[in-house]
Amino acid sequence: MKHAVVIVGAGPTGLMLAGELALAGVDVAIVERRVNQELVGSRAGGLHARTLEILDQRGIVDRFLAEGQRAQVAAFAQVPLSIVDFPTRHNYGLGLWQNHIERILAGWVEELRVPILRGREVTGFAQGDGGVEITLAGGEALGAAYLVGCDGGRSLIRKTAGIGFPGWDPTTSSLIAEVEMTTEPEFGIRTDARGTHALGREKYEIRDGKVVYATEGPVRVMITEPQVKYGTEPTLEDLREGLIAAYGTDYGMHRLAWITRFTDMTRQAESYRDRRVLLAGDAAHIHAPDGGQGLNTGVQDAVNLGWKLAQVVKGISPESLLDTYHAERHPVGARVLRSTMAAVALRRADERTKAAREAMAELLAMDEPRRRFAGMMSGLDIRYDLGEGHPLLGRRMPDLDIVTSEGPRRAYELLHDARPLLLDLGGLGDFDVAPWADRVRAVRATYEAAWELPVIGAVSRPTAVLIRPDGYVAWVGEGTTGGIADALGRWFGAAVLPESPSPRP
């Protein structure tokens, strides 16, 4: 069996990528070790504002909002960073456990008729000029034009491709588990000389900005271990010792549902691509969970890669377009690694670190530093280096309330089908988009209000914008159409001139 693209891993990154490719009409399949979408163990617990915007661009954000808890989740070094004043419809984060995020994404992917080959494990692959031959456990084989590893931090795809994964070994380790307790525990977060610990029920609500836990049900435990451990499976006794050390009791802990260990190991793939093999999500970068960056960064990797890979598969763009995936996303991943390492360093319990943390808290209480760090943690400040020009260039397109010939629309509604969008706000004149009309949607609209971007603030009003399927601006018109043809060709393939009518005999 052969597909245009095979994705290994049906976590949030793999599912999002599959959805993007399916929207573009690409034959894609996912190979997943798990026999179903059930996720045992705690993973990420929420979505940041930019990820919510991306889901809004695809018309599915309401599915997540209906199940999650809206809250101000951005923080750095334990300092909350409000984005309530940011110019976005989603000026908040969403508390929602990863198992629910995966379930909702899997439902969307199923609607798009993407096959998920469950209970299958990739054991190896070989790539050549014509594609990739993938071997599964049991001897089954798959063929693909391209293979994408979304298979986590221990990625077999990355290792088999020989892509380096340099970085730093862990300096701290923690246990997360779900248990039942006979004694009501002390809910909330506490910090001591060992590190940070937390207790809370799986089910909760956020009321007036405060977490209110359910009155019954299993308890989720997070304990920083006294000594760094990694590479071994945690045990119930490890958890009991950690609870007693941190709280003086194990609260009558019993009926362990699951337990897992995480560390601050920090590594990034040297390259996100080796010929026909690409990496995304944790396969490309791992780090401490501080700030809730991992899942969000992976989903955004997927949305950056999806449309580019689709255009290459369909012959619209040359293979060199895939090089922009690494060029744009590797620096974003590197910044996430730096910020999480800094956050881990600032949560140590010694007096010198405490003083540094207090100084950072004073700094982040000021408006300008707060906006800068909040923009970074929420993902709303990302700018891809597309050259000099208008502040919009390389940044996310705001979700404006525009007026089109069909009436009022939101800008993000025009991105639901993941097609490029040329938005004419009165500045395209007689420019002919016909040579790209089979790939790029052109819409005339008006927007009279001010333009404002997170962190930056007010910007001059453009007369036209070319928006990529991932929602980032590829070209900005400022009263002229200069550069628009080059931008269309660079990102969405060569102009296709209409065929001349055949002369009559």
VEXDREN-2710 file (C-alpha; in Angstrom, 1 decimal):
% VEXDREN-2710
k/r/px/py/pz
1/MET/0.0/0.0/0.0
2/LYS/1.4/3.4/-0.9
3/HIS/0.3/6.9/0.2
4/ALA/1.5/10.3/-0.7
5/VAL/2.4/11.0/3.0
6/VAL/2.6/8.7/5.9
7/ILE/2.7/10.2/9.4
8/VAL/4.0/8.2/12.3
9/GLY/2.2/9.1/15.5
10/ALA/-1.4/10.1/16.2
11/GLY/-0.8/12.6/19.0
12/PRO/-1.8/16.2/18.6
13/THR/1.0/17.0/16.2
14/GLY/0.3/14.1/13.9
15/LEU/-3.4/14.5/13.9
16/MET/-3.2/18.2/13.1
17/LEU/-0.8/17.6/10.3
18/ALA/-3.1/14.9/8.9
19/GLY/-6.0/17.3/9.0
20/GLU/-4.0/20.0/7.1
21/LEU/-2.9/17.5/4.4
22/ALA/-6.5/16.1/4.0
23/LEU/-7.9/19.7/3.6
24/ALA/-5.4/20.1/0.7
25/GLY/-6.6/16.9/-0.9
26/VAL/-3.4/14.9/-0.2
27/ASP/-3.5/11.1/0.3
28/VAL/-2.3/10.8/3.9
29/ALA/-2.3/8.0/6.4
30/ILE/-1.3/7.8/10.1
31/VAL/0.5/4.9/11.7
32/GLU/-0.1/4.6/15.4
33/ARG/1.1/2.1/18.0
34/ARG/-1.9/2.5/20.2
35/VAL/-4.9/0.4/19.4
36/ASN/-7.2/3.3/20.1
37/GLN/-7.0/7.0/20.9
38/GLU/-7.1/6.4/24.7
39/LEU/-4.2/8.2/26.4
40/VAL/-2.9/6.7/29.7
41/GLY/-1.1/9.2/31.9
42/SER/-1.0/13.0/32.2
43/ARG/0.3/15.0/29.4
44/ALA/-0.3/18.6/28.4
45/GLY/-3.1/20.4/30.1
46/GLY/-4.0/23.3/27.8
47/LEU/-3.9/25.4/24.7
48/HIS/-2.4/28.8/24.3
49/ALA/-4.0/31.7/22.4
50/ARG/-2.2/31.3/19.1
51/THR/-3.1/27.6/19.0
52/LEU/-6.7/28.5/19.6
53/GLU/-6.5/31.0/16.7
54/ILE/-5.1/28.2/14.5
55/LEU/-8.0/26.0/15.4
56/ASP/-10.3/29.0/14.7
57/GLN/-8.7/29.3/11.3
58/ARG/-10.0/25.8/10.6
59/GLY/-13.4/26.3/12.0
60/ILE/-13.1/23.8/14.8
61/VAL/-12.1/25.9/17.9
62/ASP/-15.6/25.8/19.3
63/ARG/-15.3/22.0/19.8
64/PHE/-12.4/22.7/22.2
65/LEU/-13.9/25.7/23.9
66/ALA/-17.1/23.7/24.7
67/GLU/-15.0/21.3/26.8
68/GLY/-12.2/23.4/28.3
69/GLN/-11.9/26.1/30.9
70/ARG/-10.9/29.5/29.7
71/ALA/-8.3/31.2/31.9
72/GLN/-5.2/33.4/31.8
73/VAL/-2.7/30.5/31.5
74/ALA/0.4/32.4/30.2
75/ALA/3.2/32.6/32.8
76/PHE/7.0/32.7/33.1
77/ALA/9.0/31.6/36.1
78/GLN/5.8/31.2/38.1
79/VAL/4.7/34.8/37.3
80/PRO/1.2/35.0/35.7
81/LEU/1.1/37.0/32.4
82/SER/-2.3/38.3/31.5
83/ILE/-3.1/38.7/27.8
84/VAL/-6.6/40.1/28.5
85/ASP/-5.6/43.4/26.7
86/PHE/-4.2/41.7/23.6
87/PRO/-6.0/42.3/20.3
88/THR/-7.2/38.8/19.6
89/ARG/-10.6/37.1/19.9
90/HIS/-8.8/34.5/22.1
91/ASN/-7.2/36.7/24.7
92/TYR/-7.0/33.7/27.1
93/GLY/-5.7/30.1/27.3
94/LEU/-7.8/27.0/27.6
95/GLY/-7.4/24.4/30.3
96/LEU/-8.1/21.0/28.7
97/TRP/-6.2/17.7/29.3
98/GLN/-4.4/16.2/26.3
99/ASN/-6.6/13.2/26.1
100/HIS/-9.6/15.4/25.3
101/ILE/-7.5/17.5/22.9
102/GLU/-6.5/14.3/21.0
103/ARG/-10.1/12.9/21.0
104/ILE/-11.5/16.1/19.5
105/LEU/-8.7/16.3/16.8
106/ALA/-9.2/12.6/16.0
107/GLY/-12.9/13.2/15.5
108/TRP/-12.0/16.0/13.0
109/VAL/-9.5/13.8/11.2
110/GLU/-12.1/11.0/11.0
111/GLU/-14.5/13.5/9.3
112/LEU/-11.8/14.2/6.8
113/ARG/-11.6/10.5/6.1
114/VAL/-7.9/10.1/7.0
115/PRO/-7.1/6.4/7.7
116/ILE/-5.4/5.7/11.0
117/LEU/-3.6/2.4/11.0
118/ARG/-3.8/1.6/14.7
119/GLY/-1.9/-1.1/16.6
120/ARG/0.9/-0.9/14.1
121/GLU/4.5/-0.1/14.9
122/VAL/7.1/1.2/12.5
123/THR/10.4/-0.7/12.8
124/GLY/12.4/1.0/10.1
125/PHE/12.4/2.6/6.7
126/ALA/14.6/3.3/3.7
127/GLN/14.4/6.3/1.5
128/GLY/15.4/6.8/-2.1
129/ASP/14.8/9.3/-4.9
130/GLY/11.3/8.0/-5.6
131/GLY/10.0/7.7/-2.0
132/VAL/10.2/6.0/1.3
133/GLU/9.7/2.3/2.0
134/ILE/8.4/1.8/5.6
135/THR/8.6/-1.5/7.5
136/LEU/6.1/-2.3/10.2
137/ALA/6.3/-4.9/13.0
138/GLY/5.3/-8.3/11.6
139/GLY/6.8/-7.6/8.2
140/GLU/4.1/-5.4/6.7
141/ALA/5.3/-2.7/4.4
142/LEU/4.0/0.8/3.4
143/GLY/5.2/3.1/0.7
144/ALA/5.1/6.9/0.8
145/ALA/6.4/9.8/-1.2
146/TYR/7.2/11.5/2.2
147/LEU/7.4/10.3/5.8
148/VAL/6.8/12.6/8.8
149/GLY/7.9/11.6/12.3
150/CYS/5.5/12.8/14.9
151/ASP/6.5/9.9/17.2
152/GLY/7.7/11.8/20.3
153/GLY/11.0/12.5/22.0
154/ARG/12.4/9.0/21.5
155/SER/11.5/9.2/17.8
156/LEU/12.5/6.1/15.8
157/ILE/12.1/8.2/12.6
158/ARG/14.6/10.7/13.8
159/LYS/17.1/8.1/14.9
160/THR/16.8/6.0/11.7
161/ALA/17.2/9.1/9.6
162/GLY/20.5/9.8/11.5
163/ILE/19.4/13.3/12.5
164/GLY/21.4/14.6/15.4
165/PHE/19.5/15.5/18.6
166/PRO/22.0/17.7/20.6
167/GLY/21.1/19.3/23.9
168/TRP/21.4/18.9/27.6
169/ASP/20.7/16.1/30.1
170/PRO/18.2/16.6/32.9
171/THR/18.9/18.5/36.1
172/THR/15.6/17.7/37.7
173/SER/12.9/15.0/37.5
174/SER/9.3/14.8/38.6
175/LEU/6.5/12.3/39.0
176/ILE/2.9/12.7/37.8
177/ALA/0.3/10.2/38.8
178/GLU/-3.4/9.7/39.3
179/VAL/-4.5/8.0/42.5
180/GLU/-7.3/7.8/45.0
181/MET/-6.7/9.0/48.5
182/THR/-8.6/8.2/51.7
183/THR/-7.7/11.5/53.3
184/GLU/-8.6/14.9/51.7
185/PRO/-5.2/16.3/50.5
186/GLU/-3.9/19.8/50.6
187/PHE/-4.9/21.0/47.1
188/GLY/-2.8/23.5/45.2
189/ILE/0.9/24.2/44.5
190/ARG/3.7/24.3/47.1
191/THR/7.4/24.9/46.7
192/ASP/10.1/23.7/49.1
193/ALA/13.9/23.0/49.0
194/ARG/13.3/20.0/46.7
195/GLY/11.2/21.9/44.2
196/THR/7.6/22.3/43.2
197/HIS/4.8/19.9/44.1
198/ALA/1.0/20.0/43.3
199/LEU/-2.2/18.2/44.2
200/GLY/-5.5/18.6/42.5
201/ARG/-8.5/16.6/41.2
202/GLU/-8.7/15.6/37.5
203/LYS/-12.0/17.4/37.2
204/TYR/-12.1/21.2/38.0
205/GLU/-13.6/24.5/37.1
206/ILE/-12.2/28.0/36.9
207/ARG/-14.4/30.5/38.7
208/ASP/-13.4/34.2/38.9
209/GLY/-9.9/33.2/37.9
210/LYS/-9.6/30.6/40.7
211/VAL/-9.4/26.8/40.3
212/VAL/-12.3/25.0/42.0
213/TYR/-11.8/21.2/42.3
214/ALA/-14.5/18.6/42.2
215/THR/-15.6/17.4/45.6
216/GLU/-14.8/13.8/44.7
217/GLY/-12.9/11.7/42.2
218/PRO/-9.2/10.7/41.6
219/VAL/-6.4/13.0/42.6
220/ARG/-3.6/14.1/40.3
221/VAL/-0.2/14.3/42.0
222/MET/2.9/16.1/40.8
223/ILE/6.1/15.6/43.0
224/THR/9.6/16.8/42.3
225/GLU/12.0/13.9/43.1
226/PRO/14.8/14.5/45.6
227/GLN/17.3/12.9/43.2
228/VAL/17.3/13.2/39.4
229/LYS/16.0/10.0/37.8
230/TYR/15.4/9.2/34.1
231/GLY/15.5/6.2/31.8
232/THR/13.7/3.9/34.3
233/GLU/10.0/3.3/34.9
234/PRO/8.6/5.0/38.1
235/THR/7.0/2.9/40.8
236/LEU/4.2/3.3/43.3
237/GLU/6.9/3.3/46.1
238/ASP/8.7/6.2/44.3
239/LEU/5.5/8.2/44.5
240/ARG/4.8/7.3/48.1
241/GLU/8.3/8.3/49.2
242/GLY/7.9/11.6/47.3
243/LEU/4.6/12.4/48.9
244/ILE/5.8/11.7/52.4
245/ALA/9.0/13.8/51.8
246/ALA/6.9/16.8/50.5
247/TYR/3.8/16.6/52.6
248/GLY/4.7/14.4/55.5
249/THR/2.0/11.8/54.5
250/ASP/0.8/9.8/51.6
251/TYR/-2.9/10.7/52.3
252/GLY/-3.8/7.0/52.3
253/MET/-2.9/6.8/48.6
254/HIS/-4.2/3.7/46.9
255/ARG/-5.6/2.5/43.5
256/LEU/-2.9/3.9/41.3
257/ALA/-4.4/4.5/37.8
258/TRP/-1.1/5.5/36.1
259/ILE/2.2/7.1/36.8
260/THR/4.8/8.7/34.6
261/ARG/8.1/10.7/35.0
262/PHE/9.2/13.9/33.2
263/THR/12.4/15.7/33.3
264/ASP/13.9/19.0/32.0
265/MET/16.0/17.2/29.4
266/THR/16.3/19.7/26.6
267/ARG/17.2/18.7/23.0
268/GLN/16.5/19.8/19.5
269/ALA/16.9/18.1/16.1
270/GLU/19.8/19.5/14.1
271/SER/17.5/19.5/11.1
272/TYR/13.8/19.1/10.7
273/ARG/14.2/17.4/7.3
274/ASP/16.4/14.8/5.7
275/ARG/15.3/14.5/2.0
276/ARG/11.9/12.8/2.1
277/VAL/11.8/12.5/5.9
278/LEU/10.6/15.3/8.2
279/LEU/10.1/15.8/11.9
280/ALA/7.5/17.7/13.9
281/GLY/6.5/18.1/17.5
282/ASP/8.5/16.3/20.3
283/ALA/10.4/14.3/17.6
284/ALA/12.0/17.6/16.7
285/HIS/12.3/19.2/20.2
286/ILE/11.9/18.2/23.9
287/HIS/12.1/20.4/27.0
288/ALA/10.7/20.9/30.4
289/PRO/6.9/21.4/30.6
290/ASP/7.2/24.8/32.2
291/GLY/4.8/27.2/30.5
292/GLY/2.9/24.5/28.6
293/GLN/4.8/25.0/25.4
294/GLY/5.3/21.5/24.0
295/LEU/1.9/20.5/22.6
296/ASN/1.3/24.0/21.3
297/THR/4.6/24.2/19.5
298/GLY/4.0/20.8/17.9
299/VAL/0.6/21.8/16.6
300/GLN/2.0/25.0/15.1
301/ASP/4.9/22.9/13.5
302/ALA/2.2/20.9/11.8
303/VAL/0.3/23.9/10.5
304/ASN/3.5/25.4/9.1
305/LEU/4.5/22.1/7.4
306/GLY/1.1/20.9/6.2
307/TRP/0.4/23.3/3.3
308/LYS/4.0/23.3/2.2
309/LEU/4.2/19.5/2.0
310/ALA/0.8/19.4/0.2
311/GLN/2.0/21.8/-2.5
312/VAL/5.2/19.8/-3.1
313/VAL/3.3/16.5/-3.2
314/LYS/0.9/18.0/-5.8
315/GLY/3.7/19.5/-7.9
316/ILE/2.6/23.1/-7.3
317/SER/5.9/24.0/-5.6
318/PRO/9.5/22.7/-5.8
319/GLU/10.9/20.6/-3.1
320/SER/12.9/23.6/-1.9
321/LEU/9.7/25.0/-0.3
322/LEU/10.2/22.3/2.4
323/ASP/13.5/24.0/3.4
324/THR/11.4/26.9/4.7
325/TYR/9.8/24.6/7.2
326/HIS/13.1/24.2/9.1
327/ALA/14.1/27.8/8.5
328/GLU/10.9/29.1/10.1
329/ARG/10.2/26.5/12.8
330/HIS/13.7/25.7/14.1
331/PRO/14.3/29.2/15.5
332/VAL/10.8/29.0/17.2
333/GLY/11.7/25.7/18.8
334/ALA/15.1/27.0/19.9
335/ARG/13.4/30.0/21.6
336/VAL/11.1/27.6/23.4
337/LEU/14.1/25.6/24.6
338/ARG/15.8/28.7/25.9
339/SER/12.7/30.0/27.7
340/THR/12.0/26.6/29.4
341/MET/15.6/26.3/30.5
342/ALA/15.5/29.8/32.1
343/ALA/12.2/28.9/33.8
344/VAL/13.6/25.8/35.3
345/ALA/16.6/27.6/36.6
346/LEU/14.4/30.2/38.2
347/ARG/12.3/27.7/40.0
348/ARG/15.1/26.3/42.1
349/ALA/14.6/26.8/45.9
350/ASP/17.9/28.3/47.1
351/GLU/18.0/31.9/48.3
352/ARG/20.0/33.2/45.4
353/THR/17.5/31.8/42.9
354/LYS/14.6/33.1/45.0
355/ALA/16.1/36.6/44.8
356/ALA/16.5/36.3/41.0
357/ARG/12.9/35.1/40.8
358/GLU/11.6/38.0/42.8
359/ALA/13.6/40.4/40.6
360/MET/12.0/38.8/37.5
361/ALA/8.5/39.2/39.1
362/GLU/9.1/42.9/39.6
363/LEU/10.3/43.2/36.0
364/LEU/7.3/41.3/34.6
365/ALA/4.9/43.5/36.7
366/MET/5.9/46.4/34.3
367/ASP/3.7/46.7/31.2
368/GLU/6.3/46.4/28.4
369/PRO/8.2/43.3/29.8
370/ARG/4.8/41.7/30.6
371/ARG/3.6/42.2/27.0
372/ARG/6.8/40.9/25.5
373/PHE/6.9/37.7/27.6
374/ALA/3.2/37.2/27.3
375/GLY/3.5/37.4/23.6
376/MET/6.2/34.9/23.6
377/MET/4.5/32.4/25.9
378/SER/1.1/32.7/24.1
379/GLY/2.7/32.3/20.7
380/LEU/1.1/35.6/19.5
381/ASP/4.4/37.3/18.8
382/ILE/5.9/34.8/16.3
383/ARG/7.4/36.4/13.3
384/TYR/8.9/34.4/10.4
385/ASP/11.8/36.2/8.7
386/LEU/10.3/37.0/5.3
387/GLY/12.5/40.1/4.8
388/GLU/12.0/43.8/5.6
389/GLY/8.7/45.6/5.2
390/HIS/5.5/46.3/6.9
391/PRO/5.2/45.0/10.6
392/LEU/2.6/42.5/9.4
393/LEU/5.0/40.7/7.1
394/GLY/5.8/37.3/8.6
395/ARG/3.3/37.7/11.4
396/ARG/-0.1/36.2/12.1
397/MET/-3.0/37.8/10.3
398/PRO/-5.5/39.3/12.8
399/ASP/-9.0/38.0/12.7
400/LEU/-10.7/41.2/11.5
401/ASP/-14.4/41.8/11.1
402/ILE/-14.4/42.6/7.3
403/VAL/-17.2/43.3/4.9
404/THR/-17.2/41.5/1.6
405/SER/-19.6/41.4/-1.4
406/GLU/-21.3/38.5/0.5
407/GLY/-21.7/40.6/3.7
408/PRO/-19.8/40.7/7.0
409/ARG/-17.2/38.0/7.5
410/ARG/-14.5/37.2/9.9
411/ALA/-11.1/37.0/8.3
412/TYR/-10.5/33.5/9.8
413/GLU/-13.6/32.2/8.2
414/LEU/-11.9/32.7/4.8
415/LEU/-9.1/30.3/6.0
416/HIS/-11.3/27.3/6.9
417/ASP/-10.4/25.4/3.8
418/ALA/-6.7/26.0/4.3
419/ARG/-6.2/27.8/1.0
420/PRO/-4.0/30.9/0.4
421/LEU/-5.9/34.1/0.6
422/LEU/-5.3/37.4/-1.2
423/LEU/-7.3/40.0/0.6
424/ASP/-7.9/43.1/-1.5
425/LEU/-8.7/46.1/0.8
426/GLY/-8.7/48.5/-2.0
427/GLY/-5.1/48.5/-3.2
428/LEU/-4.8/45.8/-5.9
429/GLY/-6.2/47.9/-8.7
430/ASP/-6.1/46.0/-11.9
431/PHE/-3.6/43.4/-10.8
432/ASP/-4.6/40.1/-12.4
433/VAL/-4.6/37.1/-10.0
434/ALA/-5.9/34.7/-12.7
435/PRO/-2.5/32.9/-13.2
436/TRP/-2.8/31.7/-9.5
437/ALA/-6.6/31.5/-9.3
438/ASP/-6.6/27.7/-9.1
439/ARG/-4.5/27.9/-5.9
440/VAL/-5.2/31.3/-4.3
441/ARG/-8.5/32.7/-3.2
442/ALA/-9.0/36.4/-3.9
443/VAL/-11.5/38.4/-1.9
444/ARG/-12.3/42.1/-2.0
445/ALA/-13.2/43.5/1.3
446/THR/-13.4/46.7/3.4
447/TYR/-12.1/47.3/6.9
448/GLU/-12.3/50.7/8.4
449/ALA/-11.1/50.2/11.9
450/ALA/-7.5/50.5/13.2
451/TRP/-5.0/47.7/12.8
452/GLU/-3.3/46.5/16.0
453/LEU/-0.9/43.6/16.7
454/PRO/-0.1/41.9/20.0
455/VAL/3.1/43.3/21.7
456/ILE/3.7/45.8/18.8
457/GLY/0.5/47.8/19.0
458/ALA/-1.0/49.9/16.2
459/VAL/0.4/49.5/12.7
460/SER/-0.4/51.4/9.5
461/ARG/-3.4/50.2/7.5
462/PRO/-2.4/47.9/4.5
463/THR/-4.2/48.1/1.2
464/ALA/-3.9/44.4/0.5
465/VAL/-2.4/41.3/2.2
466/LEU/-1.4/37.9/1.0
467/ILE/-2.1/35.3/3.7
468/ARG/-0.6/31.8/3.7
469/PRO/-2.8/28.8/4.7
470/ASP/-1.1/28.8/8.2
471/GLY/-2.4/32.3/8.8
472/TYR/0.9/34.2/8.4
473/VAL/1.2/37.2/6.1
474/ALA/3.4/36.6/3.0
475/TRP/3.1/40.0/1.4
476/VAL/1.7/43.4/2.4
477/GLY/0.4/46.0/-0.1
478/GLU/0.9/49.6/0.9
479/GLY/-0.8/51.5/-1.9
480/THR/1.0/49.6/-4.7
481/THR/1.2/46.0/-6.0
482/GLY/5.0/46.0/-6.1
483/GLY/6.3/42.5/-5.2
484/ILE/2.9/40.7/-5.2
485/ALA/3.7/38.6/-8.3
486/ASP/7.1/37.5/-6.8
487/ALA/5.4/36.6/-3.5
488/LEU/2.7/34.6/-5.2
489/GLY/5.3/32.7/-7.2
490/ARG/7.6/32.1/-4.2
491/TRP/5.0/30.7/-2.0
492/PHE/2.3/29.3/-4.3
493/GLY/4.0/28.2/-7.4
494/ALA/4.6/29.6/-10.9
495/ALA/2.0/31.6/-12.7
496/VAL/-0.2/29.4/-15.0
497/LEU/-1.3/31.5/-18.0
498/PRO/-4.6/30.6/-19.6
499/GLU/-4.3/28.6/-22.8
500/SER/-4.7/30.5/-26.0
501/PRO/-7.6/29.3/-28.1
502/SER/-6.6/27.0/-30.9
503/PRO/-6.7/28.7/-34.3
504/ARG/-9.4/27.6/-36.6
505/PRO/-8.3/25.5/-39.5
END
